[in-house]
Amino acid sequence: MISRTECTIPESTPDSLYTIIITGQDDLGNATTNYLFLTIDNTPYHISQRIHLNG
């Protein structure tokens, strides 16, 4: 059986590198662990555009 779990990261989480550790176990006691690496960067994007007018 596959289950699904969701989580929400608060907007106030500071910029950094994070490791999410996920461990699963079946009915026979076999377990495994996976690691997800996450970068949070709250720096706003800066987009600029230059318009050149002829004449």
N, C-alpha and C positions, 0 to 999 in steps of 0.2 A: 504494500500500500504506500502510495506517495502522498505526503501531506505538504501543504503549502503554508508558509508563514510570511507575513509582511511586516515591515517596520518603517517608520518615518524618522528621518533625521531632522532634528529641530533646526530652524534657520539660524539660531544663535550659536550653532556649533562652530568653534573657531577653526581657522585655516590650519591644516596640518595633514600629515599622512596618517591613515588609520588602518588597522588590521581587523577584519571581521572574521571571527573563528566560528565555523559551522561544524557541529558534530552530529552524526546520525547513528542510530543503532537499530538493528532489526530484532525480531522476536527471539532469535537464537543467541543474542548477545554480541553478534559481530558488529563492531563499531568502526567508523572511519571519521576522519577530520579533514576539512578543507579550509583553506585560508583565502580570503579575498582582500585585496589591497585597494584602498580607496583614498583618493586625494580630494580634499575639500578646499576650494579656492573661491572665496566670496568677493574677490576683486571685481568690480563692475567693468564691463567691456567699454572700451572707448572706440568709437567709430567716427572717422572724419572723412569728409568728401571735399575735394577741390573742384571747382567749376571754372573753366577757362572760357571767357567770352571773347570772341573775335570781333574787333571793330570798334 
